[in-house]
């Protein structure tokens, strides 16, 4: 991806706090919007779990369909976006965390 576009998609949200750099997000889509999570990237890793329904995940330009029960790992600094597939509702969770947590006490 072109560097100027890459910089443009940087997420400005801080996940967690200084002591616990970790956030869990629950998204239950039952409305008409097609974009569930807009294109962005962040310095943290992310685990996505689809509880019900299905959605399309795009990571660094590559798209995959995720179904209920699927898990996706997103590495730090990968540009990603989640979109609805036709009229399918879905519920999913995103766990965003600093990889440094894995090596700290």
The first five atom37 places (N, CA, C, CB, O) and aatype in JSON, in Angstrom:
{
  "aatype": [20, 20, 20, 20, 20, 20, 20, 20, 20, 20, 20, 20, 20, 20, 20, 20, 20, 20, 20, 20, 20, 20, 20, 20, 20, 20, 20, 20, 20, 20, 20, 20, 20, 20, 20, 20, 20, 20, 20, 20, 20, 20, 20, 20, 20, 20, 20, 20, 20, 20, 20, 20, 20, 20, 20, 20, 20, 20, 20, 20, 20, 20, 20, 20, 20, 20, 20, 20, 20, 20, 20, 20, 20, 20, 20, 20, 20, 20, 20, 20, 20, 20, 20, 20, 20, 20, 20, 20, 20, 20, 20, 20, 20, 20, 20, 20, 20, 20, 20, 20, 20, 20, 20, 20, 20],
  "atom_mask": [
    [1, 1, 1, 1, 1],
    [1, 1, 1, 1, 1],
    [1, 1, 1, 1, 1],
    [1, 1, 1, 1, 1],
    [1, 1, 1, 1, 1],
    [1, 1, 1, 1, 1],
    [1, 1, 1, 1, 1],
    [1, 1, 1, 1, 1],
    [1, 1, 1, 1, 1],
    [1, 1, 1, 1, 1],
    [1, 1, 1, 1, 1],
    [1, 1, 1, 1, 1],
    [1, 1, 1, 1, 1],
    [1, 1, 1, 1, 1],
    [1, 1, 1, 1, 1],
    [1, 1, 1, 1, 1],
    [1, 1, 1, 1, 1],
    [1, 1, 1, 1, 1],
    [1, 1, 1, 1, 1],
    [1, 1, 1, 1, 1],
    [1, 1, 1, 1, 1],
    [1, 1, 1, 1, 1],
    [1, 1, 1, 1, 1],
    [1, 1, 1, 1, 1],
    [1, 1, 1, 1, 1],
    [1, 1, 1, 1, 1],
    [1, 1, 1, 1, 1],
    [1, 1, 1, 1, 1],
    [1, 1, 1, 1, 1],
    [1, 1, 1, 1, 1],
    [1, 1, 1, 1, 1],
    [1, 1, 1, 1, 1],
    [1, 1, 1, 1, 1],
    [1, 1, 1, 1, 1],
    [1, 1, 1, 1, 1],
    [1, 1, 1, 1, 1],
    [1, 1, 1, 1, 1],
    [1, 1, 1, 1, 1],
    [1, 1, 1, 1, 1],
    [1, 1, 1, 1, 1],
    [1, 1, 1, 1, 1],
    [1, 1, 1, 1, 1],
    [1, 1, 1, 1, 1],
    [1, 1, 1, 1, 1],
    [1, 1, 1, 1, 1],
    [1, 1, 1, 1, 1],
    [1, 1, 1, 1, 1],
    [1, 1, 1, 1, 1],
    [1, 1, 1, 1, 1],
    [1, 1, 1, 1, 1],
    [1, 1, 1, 1, 1],
    [1, 1, 1, 1, 1],
    [1, 1, 1, 1, 1],
    [1, 1, 1, 1, 1],
    [1, 1, 1, 1, 1],
    [1, 1, 1, 1, 1],
    [1, 1, 1, 1, 1],
    [1, 1, 1, 1, 1],
    [1, 1, 1, 1, 1],
    [1, 1, 1, 1, 1],
    [1, 1, 1, 1, 1],
    [1, 1, 1, 1, 1],
    [1, 1, 1, 1, 1],
    [1, 1, 1, 1, 1],
    [1, 1, 1, 1, 1],
    [1, 1, 1, 1, 1],
    [1, 1, 1, 1, 1],
    [1, 1, 1, 1, 1],
    [1, 1, 1, 1, 1],
    [1, 1, 1, 1, 1],
    [1, 1, 1, 1, 1],
    [1, 1, 1, 1, 1],
    [1, 1, 1, 1, 1],
    [1, 1, 1, 1, 1],
    [1, 1, 1, 1, 1],
    [1, 1, 1, 1, 1],
    [1, 1, 1, 1, 1],
    [1, 1, 1, 1, 1],
    [1, 1, 1, 1, 1],
    [1, 1, 1, 1, 1],
    [1, 1, 1, 1, 1],
    [1, 1, 1, 1, 1],
    [1, 1, 1, 1, 1],
    [1, 1, 1, 1, 1],
    [1, 1, 1, 1, 1],
    [1, 1, 1, 1, 1],
    [1, 1, 1, 1, 1],
    [1, 1, 1, 1, 1],
    [1, 1, 1, 1, 1],
    [1, 1, 1, 1, 1],
    [1, 1, 1, 1, 1],
    [1, 1, 1, 1, 1],
    [1, 1, 1, 1, 1],
    [1, 1, 1, 1, 1],
    [1, 1, 1, 1, 1],
    [1, 1, 1, 1, 1],
    [1, 1, 1, 1, 1],
    [1, 1, 1, 1, 1],
    [1, 1, 1, 1, 1],
    [1, 1, 1, 1, 1],
    [1, 1, 1, 1, 1],
    [1, 1, 1, 1, 1],
    [1, 1, 1, 1, 1],
    [1, 1, 1, 1, 1],
    [1, 1, 1, 1, 1]
  ],
  "atom_positions": [
    [[0.85, -1.18, 0.0], [0.0, 0.0, 0.0], [0.89, 1.23, 0.0], [-0.96, 0.0, 1.22], [1.93, 1.27, 0.66]],
    [[0.47, 2.23, -0.73], [1.22, 3.49, -0.81], [1.34, 4.1, 0.59], [0.54, 4.49, -1.79], [0.36, 4.11, 1.35]],
    [[2.52, 4.61, 0.93], [2.8, 5.11, 2.27], [1.82, 6.19, 2.73], [4.2, 5.66, 2.32], [1.41, 6.19, 3.89]],
    [[1.42, 7.11, 1.86], [0.49, 8.17, 2.26], [-0.87, 7.59, 2.64], [0.33, 9.21, 1.13], [-1.49, 8.04, 3.61]],
    [[-1.34, 6.61, 1.9], [-2.6, 5.95, 2.25], [-2.46, 5.15, 3.53], [-3.07, 5.04, 1.1], [-3.36, 5.14, 4.36]],
    [[-1.33, 4.48, 3.69], [-1.08, 3.69, 4.89], [-1.16, 4.58, 6.13], [0.29, 3.01, 4.81], [-1.82, 4.21, 7.1]],
    [[-0.51, 5.72, 6.11], [-0.52, 6.66, 7.23], [-1.93, 7.17, 7.5], [0.42, 7.85, 6.96], [-2.32, 7.33, 8.66]],
    [[-2.69, 7.4, 6.46], [-4.05, 7.92, 6.59], [-4.96, 6.98, 7.38], [-4.65, 8.16, 5.21], [-5.87, 7.46, 8.06]],
    [[-4.74, 5.68, 7.32], [-5.61, 4.7, 7.97], [-5.2, 4.38, 9.41], [-5.63, 3.44, 7.16], [-5.81, 3.52, 10.04]],
    [[-4.18, 5.05, 9.93], [-3.75, 4.75, 11.3], [-4.85, 5.1, 12.3], [-2.45, 5.52, 11.64], [-5.36, 6.22, 12.31]],
    [[-5.18, 4.13, 13.13], [-6.2, 4.34, 14.15], [-5.62, 5.16, 15.31], [-6.76, 2.99, 14.67], [-4.48, 4.93, 15.72]],
    [[-6.39, 6.1, 15.82], [-5.92, 6.97, 16.88], [-6.43, 6.56, 18.26], [-6.32, 8.39, 16.6], [-6.13, 7.22, 19.26]],
    [[-7.2, 5.49, 18.32], [-7.74, 5.01, 19.59], [-6.66, 4.31, 20.4], [-8.92, 4.05, 19.35], [-5.87, 3.54, 19.86]],
    [[-6.62, 4.6, 21.71], [-5.7, 3.9, 22.61], [-6.47, 2.74, 23.22], [-5.12, 4.87, 23.73], [-7.55, 2.94, 23.78]],
    [[-5.93, 1.54, 23.12], [-6.61, 0.34, 23.6], [-6.12, -0.01, 25.0], [-6.38, -0.83, 22.64], [-4.94, -0.3, 25.19]],
    [[-7.01, 0.01, 25.97], [-6.66, -0.3, 27.35], [-6.06, 0.91, 28.04], [-5.69, -1.47, 27.41], [-6.41, 2.05, 27.73]],
    [[-5.15, 0.64, 28.98], [-4.46, 1.72, 29.68], [-2.97, 1.39, 29.78], [-5.07, 1.95, 31.09], [-2.53, 0.36, 29.27]],
    [[-2.2, 2.24, 30.45], [-0.75, 2.03, 30.51], [-0.37, 0.74, 31.22], [-0.09, 3.2, 31.21], [0.65, 0.13, 30.89]],
    [[-1.18, 0.3, 32.18], [-0.88, -0.93, 32.91], [-1.38, -2.19, 32.21], [-1.47, -0.86, 34.29], [-0.8, -3.26, 32.36]],
    [[-2.46, -2.04, 31.46], [-3.08, -3.21, 30.81], [-3.5, -2.8, 29.41], [-4.3, -3.75, 31.64], [-4.63, -2.35, 29.21]],
    [[-2.6, -2.94, 28.47], [-2.79, -2.49, 27.09], [-3.57, -3.56, 26.32], [-1.42, -2.2, 26.41], [-3.01, -4.32, 25.54]],
    [[-4.92, -3.59, 26.56], [-5.77, -4.67, 26.11], [-7.21, -4.17, 26.09], [-5.62, -5.94, 27.03], [-7.66, -3.56, 27.06]],
    [[-7.94, -4.41, 25.02], [-9.36, -4.04, 24.96], [-10.13, -5.13, 24.24], [-9.55, -2.67, 24.24], [-9.63, -5.75, 23.3]],
    [[-11.35, -5.36, 24.69], [-12.25, -6.32, 24.05], [-13.46, -5.55, 23.55], [-12.66, -7.47, 25.04], [-14.11, -4.83, 24.31]],
    [[-13.77, -5.72, 22.27], [-14.9, -5.04, 21.65], [-15.9, -6.09, 21.17], [-14.44, -4.13, 20.48], [-15.52, -7.11, 20.6]],
    [[-17.18, -5.82, 21.4], [-18.25, -6.69, 20.94], [-19.08, -5.91, 19.92], [-19.14, -7.19, 22.13], [-19.53, -4.8, 20.2]],
    [[-19.27, -6.5, 18.74], [-20.03, -5.84, 17.69], [-21.15, -6.78, 17.26], [-19.12, -5.45, 16.48], [-20.89, -7.89, 16.79]],
    [[-22.38, -6.32, 17.43], [-23.56, -7.11, 17.08], [-24.31, -6.32, 16.01], [-24.47, -7.4, 18.33], [-25.07, -5.41, 16.32]],
    [[-24.09, -6.68, 14.76], [-24.63, -5.92, 13.64], [-26.0, -6.44, 13.24], [-23.69, -5.98, 12.45], [-26.15, -7.58, 12.8]],
    [[-27.01, -5.58, 13.41], [-28.36, -5.94, 13.0], [-28.99, -4.84, 12.18], [-29.23, -6.24, 14.23], [-30.2, -4.85, 11.95]],
    [[-28.19, -3.88, 11.72], [-28.75, -2.76, 10.96], [-28.35, -2.85, 9.49], [-28.28, -1.42, 11.55], [-27.85, -3.88, 9.04]],
    [[-28.58, -1.8, 8.76], [-28.38, -1.82, 7.31], [-26.97, -1.42, 6.86], [-29.37, -0.9, 6.68], [-26.67, -1.53, 5.67]],
    [[-26.12, -0.98, 7.78], [-24.79, -0.51, 7.34], [-23.98, -1.67, 6.76], [-24.02, 0.13, 8.52], [-24.07, -2.8, 7.23]],
    [[-23.21, -1.38, 5.75], [-22.42, -2.43, 5.1], [-21.01, -2.52, 5.68], [-22.35, -2.18, 3.61], [-20.43, -3.6, 5.7]],
    [[-20.46, -1.4, 6.13], [-19.12, -1.44, 6.72], [-19.28, -1.6, 8.23], [-18.3, -0.14, 6.37], [-19.86, -0.74, 8.89]],
    [[-18.77, -2.7, 8.76], [-18.89, -2.97, 10.19], [-17.79, -2.27, 10.98], [-18.84, -4.48, 10.45], [-18.06, -1.69, 12.03]],
    [[-16.58, -2.33, 10.48], [-15.43, -1.62, 11.06], [-14.65, -1.04, 9.9], [-14.52, -2.57, 11.97], [-14.19, -1.77, 9.02]],
    [[-14.49, 0.27, 9.89], [-13.8, 0.94, 8.78], [-12.33, 0.57, 8.7], [-13.93, 2.45, 8.93], [-11.72, 0.17, 9.69]],
    [[-11.77, 0.69, 7.51], [-10.37, 0.38, 7.24], [-9.46, 1.16, 8.2], [-10.02, 0.71, 5.76], [-9.6, 2.38, 8.35]],
    [[-8.54, 0.44, 8.83], [-7.62, 1.06, 9.78], [-6.46, 0.11, 10.08], [-8.36, 1.44, 11.09], [-6.46, -1.04, 9.64]],
    [[-5.49, 0.6, 10.81], [-4.41, -0.24, 11.36], [-3.98, 0.36, 12.69], [-3.19, -0.34, 10.35], [-4.24, 1.53, 12.98]],
    [[-3.32, -0.47, 13.49], [-2.82, -0.02, 14.78], [-1.59, -0.83, 15.12], [-3.91, -0.16, 15.89], [-1.29, -1.84, 14.48]],
    [[-0.88, -0.39, 16.13], [0.37, -1.04, 16.52], [0.15, -2.33, 17.3], [1.21, -0.09, 17.36], [1.09, -3.1, 17.5]],
    [[-1.07, -2.58, 17.74], [-1.39, -3.77, 18.51], [-1.79, -4.93, 17.6], [-2.49, -3.47, 19.51], [-2.18, -4.72, 16.45]],
    [[-1.7, -6.14, 18.13], [-2.22, -7.32, 17.45], [-3.72, -7.4, 17.73], [-1.48, -8.63, 17.93], [-4.22, -6.75, 18.65]],
    [[-4.43, -8.19, 16.93], [-5.87, -8.31, 17.11], [-6.31, -9.74, 16.82], [-6.63, -7.31, 16.2], [-5.85, -10.37, 15.87]],
    [[-7.21, -10.23, 17.66], [-7.84, -11.53, 17.44], [-9.33, -11.25, 17.21], [-7.6, -12.53, 18.66], [-9.95, -10.54, 18.01]],
    [[-9.88, -11.79, 16.14], [-11.29, -11.6, 15.81], [-11.98, -12.96, 15.88], [-11.46, -10.95, 14.4], [-11.51, -13.94, 15.31]],
    [[-13.1, -13.0, 16.57], [-13.9, -14.23, 16.69], [-15.33, -13.93, 16.26], [-13.87, -14.79, 18.15], [-15.96, -13.01, 16.78]],
    [[-15.85, -14.7, 15.31], [-17.23, -14.54, 14.85], [-18.1, -15.51, 15.63], [-17.36, -14.79, 13.3], [-17.94, -16.72, 15.55]],
    [[-19.03, -14.94, 16.4], [-19.93, -15.77, 17.21], [-21.12, -16.27, 16.39], [-20.45, -14.97, 18.43], [-21.52, -17.43, 16.52]],
    [[-21.67, -15.39, 15.54], [-22.8, -15.81, 14.71], [-22.8, -15.03, 13.4], [-24.14, -15.59, 15.47], [-22.25, -13.93, 13.3]],
    [[-23.44, -15.62, 12.4], [-23.52, -14.98, 11.09], [-22.24, -15.13, 10.29], [-23.85, -13.52, 11.24], [-21.46, -16.06, 10.51]],
    [[-22.05, -14.19, 9.37], [-20.82, -14.2, 8.57], [-20.51, -12.78, 8.14], [-20.96, -15.12, 7.34], [-21.38, -11.91, 8.09]],
    [[-19.22, -12.55, 7.83], [-18.77, -11.23, 7.4], [-17.53, -11.41, 6.54], [-18.46, -10.31, 8.63], [-16.95, -12.49, 6.46]],
    [[-17.15, -10.33, 5.9], [-15.96, -10.32, 5.06], [-14.88, -9.53, 5.8], [-16.26, -9.69, 3.65], [-15.13, -8.42, 6.27]],
    [[-13.7, -10.11, 5.92], [-12.57, -9.41, 6.52], [-11.53, -9.18, 5.42], [-11.97, -10.22, 7.72], [-11.19, -10.1, 4.67]],
    [[-11.04, -7.96, 5.34], [-9.98, -7.64, 4.39], [-8.74, -7.25, 5.19], [-10.41, -6.49, 3.41], [-8.8, -6.36, 6.04]],
    [[-7.63, -7.94, 4.92], [-6.37, -7.66, 5.6], [-5.31, -7.43, 4.54], [-5.96, -8.82, 6.57], [-5.03, -8.31, 3.72]],
    [[-4.72, -6.24, 4.55], [-3.7, -5.87, 3.56], [-4.12, -6.2, 2.14], [-2.4, -6.57, 3.88], [-3.32, -6.68, 1.34]],
    [[-5.4, -5.91, 1.83], [-5.9, -6.08, 0.47], [-6.4, -7.46, 0.12], [-4.84, -5.72, -0.46], [-6.92, -7.66, -0.98]],
    [[-6.27, -8.43, 1.03], [-6.74, -9.79, 0.77], [-8.03, -10.04, 1.55], [-5.65, -10.84, 1.15], [-8.05, -9.85, 2.76]],
    [[-9.09, -10.47, 0.87], [-10.4, -10.66, 1.5], [-10.68, -12.13, 1.78], [-11.5, -10.09, 0.61], [-10.33, -13.01, 0.99]],
    [[-11.32, -12.37, 2.92], [-11.73, -13.72, 3.32], [-13.1, -13.63, 3.97], [-10.69, -14.38, 4.29], [-13.42, -12.65, 4.66]],
    [[-13.92, -14.65, 3.75], [-15.2, -14.75, 4.43], [-14.99, -15.43, 5.76], [-16.23, -15.51, 3.57], [-14.33, -16.48, 5.84]],
    [[-15.55, -14.84, 6.82], [-15.5, -15.45, 8.14], [-16.9, -15.88, 8.52], [-14.9, -14.47, 9.2], [-17.86, -15.11, 8.39]],
    [[-17.03, -17.13, 9.01], [-18.31, -17.69, 9.43], [-18.32, -17.87, 10.93], [-18.57, -19.04, 8.71], [-17.28, -17.78, 11.59]],
    [[-19.5, -18.14, 11.49], [-19.62, -18.39, 12.93], [-18.61, -19.46, 13.36], [-21.06, -18.83, 13.29], [-18.52, -20.52, 12.74]],
    [[-17.87, -19.16, 14.42], [-16.87, -20.09, 14.93], [-15.46, -19.82, 14.42], [-17.25, -21.48, 14.59], [-14.5, -20.38, 14.94]],
    [[-15.33, -18.99, 13.39], [-14.0, -18.68, 12.83], [-13.25, -17.69, 13.71], [-14.13, -18.13, 11.41], [-13.84, -16.82, 14.35]],
    [[-11.93, -17.84, 13.7], [-11.02, -16.93, 14.4], [-10.0, -16.43, 13.4], [-10.32, -17.64, 15.61], [-9.52, -17.18, 12.55]],
    [[-9.68, -15.16, 13.5], [-8.71, -14.52, 12.61], [-7.69, -13.77, 13.47], [-9.42, -13.55, 11.6], [-8.05, -13.1, 14.43]],
    [[-6.42, -13.9, 13.11], [-5.36, -13.17, 13.79], [-4.87, -12.07, 12.86], [-4.19, -14.12, 14.21], [-4.59, -12.32, 11.69]],
    [[-4.76, -10.86, 13.39], [-4.28, -9.72, 12.61], [-3.02, -9.2, 13.29], [-5.37, -8.6, 12.5], [-3.04, -8.82, 14.46]],
    [[-1.94, -9.19, 12.55], [-0.65, -8.74, 13.08], [-0.63, -7.22, 13.24], [0.51, -9.2, 12.17], [-1.4, -6.52, 12.58]],
    [[0.24, -6.71, 14.09], [0.37, -5.26, 14.22], [0.66, -4.6, 12.86], [1.47, -4.91, 15.22], [1.39, -5.15, 12.04]],
    [[0.09, -3.44, 12.66], [0.31, -2.6, 11.48], [-0.26, -3.15, 10.18], [1.77, -2.39, 11.31], [0.09, -2.66, 9.11]],
    [[-1.11, -4.16, 10.24], [-1.8, -4.63, 9.04], [-3.08, -3.82, 8.87], [-2.11, -6.16, 9.12], [-3.86, -3.68, 9.81]],
    [[-3.3, -3.3, 7.67], [-4.52, -2.54, 7.37], [-5.66, -3.54, 7.23], [-4.35, -1.67, 6.07], [-5.55, -4.52, 6.48]],
    [[-6.75, -3.3, 7.96], [-7.87, -4.24, 7.92], [-9.21, -3.53, 8.01], [-7.74, -5.26, 9.04], [-9.3, -2.39, 8.49]],
    [[-10.25, -4.24, 7.55], [-11.61, -3.71, 7.51], [-12.58, -4.89, 7.56], [-11.85, -2.83, 6.24], [-12.28, -5.96, 7.03]],
    [[-13.74, -4.69, 8.2], [-14.76, -5.73, 8.27], [-16.03, -5.2, 7.61], [-15.04, -6.16, 9.76], [-16.48, -4.09, 7.91]],
    [[-16.61, -5.99, 6.71], [-17.83, -5.58, 6.02], [-18.88, -6.69, 6.08], [-17.52, -5.21, 4.56], [-18.58, -7.87, 6.24]],
    [[-20.11, -6.25, 5.94], [-21.26, -7.15, 5.94], [-21.34, -7.86, 4.59], [-22.57, -6.39, 6.24], [-20.98, -7.29, 3.56]],
    [[-21.8, -9.1, 4.59], [-22.02, -9.84, 3.34], [-23.52, -9.83, 3.07], [-21.47, -11.31, 3.44], [-24.3, -10.47, 3.78]],
    [[-23.92, -9.11, 2.03], [-25.33, -8.97, 1.63], [-26.18, -8.6, 2.84], [-25.86, -10.27, 0.99], [-25.88, -7.61, 3.5]],
    [[-27.21, -9.35, 3.14], [-28.11, -9.03, 4.25], [-27.84, -9.88, 5.49], [-29.55, -9.2, 3.82], [-28.72, -10.01, 6.35]],
    [[-26.66, -10.46, 5.59], [-26.34, -11.32, 6.72], [-25.92, -10.5, 7.94], [-25.22, -12.29, 6.35], [-24.99, -9.71, 7.88]],
    [[-26.62, -10.7, 9.04], [-26.22, -10.09, 10.29], [-25.09, -10.92, 10.89], [-27.42, -9.99, 11.27], [-24.94, -12.09, 10.57]],
    [[-24.32, -10.3, 11.76], [-23.27, -11.05, 12.43], [-22.95, -10.43, 13.77], [-22.02, -11.12, 11.56], [-23.16, -9.23, 14.0]],
    [[-22.44, -11.26, 14.65], [-21.96, -10.81, 15.95], [-20.53, -11.3, 16.06], [-22.86, -11.35, 17.14], [-20.24, -12.48, 15.84]],
    [[-19.62, -10.38, 16.41], [-18.22, -10.77, 16.54], [-17.53, -9.99, 17.63], [-17.5, -10.58, 15.22], [-18.02, -8.95, 18.08]],
    [[-16.39, -10.5, 18.05], [-15.59, -9.9, 19.1], [-14.2, -9.61, 18.57], [-15.52, -10.81, 20.34], [-13.64, -10.39, 17.8]],
    [[-13.64, -8.49, 18.99], [-12.27, -8.13, 18.63], [-11.48, -7.91, 19.91], [-12.23, -6.85, 17.72], [-11.85, -7.08, 20.75]],
    [[-10.41, -8.64, 20.05], [-9.51, -8.5, 21.19], [-8.25, -7.81, 20.67], [-9.18, -9.89, 21.85], [-7.51, -8.39, 19.88]],
    [[-8.0, -6.59, 21.11], [-6.87, -5.8, 20.64], [-5.89, -5.69, 21.8], [-7.32, -4.37, 20.12], [-6.26, -5.24, 22.88]],
    [[-4.62, -6.1, 21.57], [-3.67, -6.14, 22.68], [-2.25, -5.87, 22.19], [-3.73, -7.49, 23.38], [-1.9, -6.13, 21.04]],
    [[-1.46, -5.34, 23.09], [-0.04, -5.09, 22.83], [0.7, -6.42, 22.97], [0.53, -4.01, 23.81], [0.57, -7.1, 23.99]],
    [[1.48, -6.79, 21.97], [2.22, -8.05, 22.02], [3.18, -8.1, 23.2], [2.98, -8.25, 20.73], [3.53, -9.19, 23.65]],
    [[3.63, -6.96, 23.7], [4.52, -6.92, 24.85], [3.91, -7.53, 26.1], [4.93, -5.5, 25.14], [4.62, -7.94, 27.01]],
    [[2.56, -7.6, 26.14], [1.89, -8.23, 27.29], [2.28, -9.69, 27.43], [0.37, -8.1, 27.17], [2.27, -10.23, 28.53]],
    [[2.6, -10.35, 26.34], [2.91, -11.77, 26.38], [4.25, -12.06, 27.06], [2.93, -12.34, 24.98], [4.48, -13.17, 27.54]],
    [[5.11, -11.07, 27.1], [6.44, -11.28, 27.72], [6.61, -10.56, 29.05], [7.52, -10.84, 26.76], [7.69, -10.56, 29.63]],
    [[5.54, -9.92, 29.54], [5.64, -9.19, 30.8], [5.01, -10.0, 31.94], [4.96, -7.81, 30.68], [4.15, -10.85, 31.7]],
    [[5.44, -9.74, 33.17], [4.85, -10.46, 34.31], [3.44, -10.01, 34.54], [5.68, -10.25, 35.59], [2.77, -10.5, 35.45]]
  ]
}
